[in-house]
Amino acid sequence: MPELRVFLNDLPENDFNTIFRSLPVFYDRLEEEKGLPPWTCFIAGVPGSFDGRLFPRDLLDFVHSSYSVHWLSQVPKGLQGEIGEALNKGHVYMAESSPHAVFKAYLEQFQRDFSLFLKFHSEEMICGGRMVLTLLGRKGDEEPSSGDCCQLWELLA
């Protein structure tokens, strides 16, 4: 019987306790419904930012990231004008009224972050491993603030 190893990742400030408290019920159901002993599945929490390496090289067969890689690692540089004024005043996102420099700054930060994400986590994966990423996107880049993807940011603002 193969053993399944599951590593859950989140920032150290977040709380794994709810997940860990539910594991005995999960293991009971695994045994009752599937007839599998609890030692066929091992689950561990790995605190840390996915913006860097989390695991040793060649460890992971499968990586899944759900709705996380679109979050930036830091506020993009270049959101201030020459005299220090905020170019995106009143917004925590790329709003329709944001100048082109704001769109460019967010794009460049995302490209840096995403490239590093792929680099670091590809090192952690075995040769032939698989990665599934689920993230927000939009149809085109003509107007970055258009469409449904910005409704969440409007609520935050």
C-alpha positions as CSV (number, residue, x, y, z in Angstrom):
1,M,0.0,0.0,0.0
2,P,1.5,3.4,-1.0
3,E,1.9,6.1,1.6
4,L,0.6,9.5,0.8
5,R,2.5,12.5,2.2
6,V,0.6,15.8,2.3
7,F,2.4,19.1,3.3
8,L,0.1,22.0,4.0
9,N,1.7,25.5,3.8
10,D,0.7,28.8,5.3
11,L,2.3,31.9,6.9
12,P,3.5,31.4,10.5
13,E,1.0,34.0,11.7
14,N,-1.9,31.8,10.5
15,D,-3.3,29.0,12.5
16,F,-3.1,25.3,11.5
17,N,-4.9,24.2,14.7
18,T,-8.3,24.0,13.1
19,I,-6.9,21.7,10.4
20,F,-5.0,19.6,12.9
21,R,-8.0,19.2,15.2
22,S,-9.9,17.8,12.3
23,L,-7.3,15.1,11.5
24,P,-8.5,12.4,13.9
25,V,-12.0,12.5,12.3
26,F,-10.3,12.4,8.8
27,Y,-8.2,9.4,9.8
28,D,-11.3,7.6,11.3
29,R,-13.3,8.2,8.1
30,L,-10.3,7.0,6.0
31,E,-10.4,3.7,7.9
32,E,-14.2,3.3,8.1
33,E,-15.1,4.4,4.6
34,K,-12.0,3.3,2.6
35,G,-10.7,0.5,4.8
36,L,-7.3,2.1,4.9
37,P,-5.1,2.2,8.0
38,P,-4.3,5.8,9.2
39,W,-0.6,5.4,8.4
40,T,-1.3,5.4,4.7
41,C,-1.7,9.2,4.8
42,F,0.7,11.5,6.6
43,I,-0.2,15.2,6.9
44,A,2.1,18.0,8.1
45,G,1.9,21.8,8.3
46,V,4.9,23.7,6.9
47,P,4.9,27.4,8.1
48,G,6.6,29.9,5.8
49,S,6.1,32.0,2.7
50,F,5.6,30.3,-0.6
51,D,7.6,33.2,-2.0
52,G,10.8,31.2,-1.2
53,R,11.9,27.6,-0.8
54,L,10.0,25.5,1.7
55,F,11.3,22.0,1.0
56,P,14.5,20.2,0.1
57,R,15.3,19.5,-3.5
58,D,13.6,16.7,-5.4
59,L,11.0,16.0,-2.6
60,L,7.6,16.8,-4.1
61,D,5.7,14.7,-6.7
62,F,2.8,17.1,-6.9
63,V,2.3,20.8,-6.0
64,H,-1.1,22.5,-5.9
65,S,-1.5,26.2,-5.1
66,S,-5.0,27.6,-5.0
67,Y,-5.7,31.3,-5.2
68,S,-2.4,32.4,-3.7
69,V,0.2,33.2,-6.3
70,H,-1.7,36.3,-7.5
71,W,-0.9,37.9,-4.1
72,L,2.3,40.0,-4.4
73,S,5.2,39.5,-2.0
74,Q,5.5,43.3,-1.5
75,V,4.1,46.6,-2.5
76,P,5.4,47.3,-6.0
77,K,8.1,49.9,-6.4
78,G,7.3,52.9,-8.5
79,L,4.0,53.9,-7.0
80,Q,5.3,57.3,-6.1
81,G,5.9,60.3,-8.4
82,E,9.1,62.3,-8.7
83,I,8.3,64.5,-5.7
84,G,7.0,61.6,-3.5
85,E,3.3,61.9,-4.2
86,A,1.2,58.7,-4.3
87,L,0.4,57.8,-7.9
88,N,-2.4,55.5,-6.8
89,K,-3.9,57.6,-4.1
90,G,-7.0,56.1,-2.4
91,H,-6.6,52.7,-4.0
92,V,-5.1,49.4,-2.8
93,Y,-5.3,47.9,-6.4
94,M,-5.1,48.9,-10.0
95,A,-8.2,51.1,-10.4
96,E,-9.6,52.3,-13.6
97,S,-8.3,55.8,-12.7
98,S,-4.8,54.6,-12.0
99,P,-2.1,55.9,-14.2
100,H,-0.2,53.6,-16.6
101,A,2.9,53.6,-14.3
102,V,0.8,51.9,-11.6
103,F,-0.2,49.1,-14.0
104,K,3.4,48.7,-15.0
105,A,4.7,48.5,-11.4
106,Y,2.1,45.9,-10.5
107,L,2.9,43.8,-13.6
108,E,6.7,44.0,-13.0
109,Q,6.2,42.9,-9.4
110,F,4.0,40.0,-10.4
111,Q,6.4,38.9,-13.0
112,R,9.3,38.9,-10.5
113,D,7.3,37.0,-7.9
114,F,5.8,34.5,-10.3
115,S,9.2,33.7,-11.9
116,L,10.7,33.1,-8.4
117,F,7.8,31.0,-7.4
118,L,8.2,28.7,-10.4
119,K,12.0,28.6,-9.9
120,F,12.0,27.8,-6.2
121,H,9.2,25.2,-6.4
122,S,10.5,23.5,-9.5
123,E,13.7,22.8,-7.5
124,E,11.6,21.2,-4.7
125,M,9.8,18.9,-7.2
126,I,11.0,15.6,-8.5
127,C,11.9,15.2,-12.2
128,G,8.5,14.6,-13.9
129,G,6.5,16.0,-11.0
130,R,3.4,18.0,-11.7
131,M,2.1,21.4,-10.6
132,V,-1.4,22.7,-10.7
133,L,-2.0,26.4,-10.1
134,T,-5.4,28.1,-9.7
135,L,-5.3,31.9,-9.8
136,L,-7.3,34.9,-10.8
137,G,-6.8,36.2,-14.3
138,R,-8.5,38.2,-17.0
139,K,-9.1,37.9,-20.7
140,G,-6.7,40.5,-22.0
141,D,-4.3,43.3,-21.0
142,E,-5.9,46.2,-22.8
143,E,-7.5,47.5,-19.6
144,P,-6.1,45.8,-16.5
145,S,-8.8,47.1,-14.2
146,S,-11.7,46.0,-16.3
147,G,-14.0,43.0,-15.7
148,D,-15.0,41.0,-12.7
149,C,-11.4,40.5,-11.4
150,C,-11.4,43.9,-9.7
151,Q,-14.7,43.6,-7.8
152,L,-12.9,42.2,-4.7
153,W,-10.5,45.1,-4.7
154,E,-13.4,47.6,-4.9
155,L,-14.8,46.1,-1.8
156,L,-11.5,46.3,0.0
157,A,-11.0,49.9,-1.0
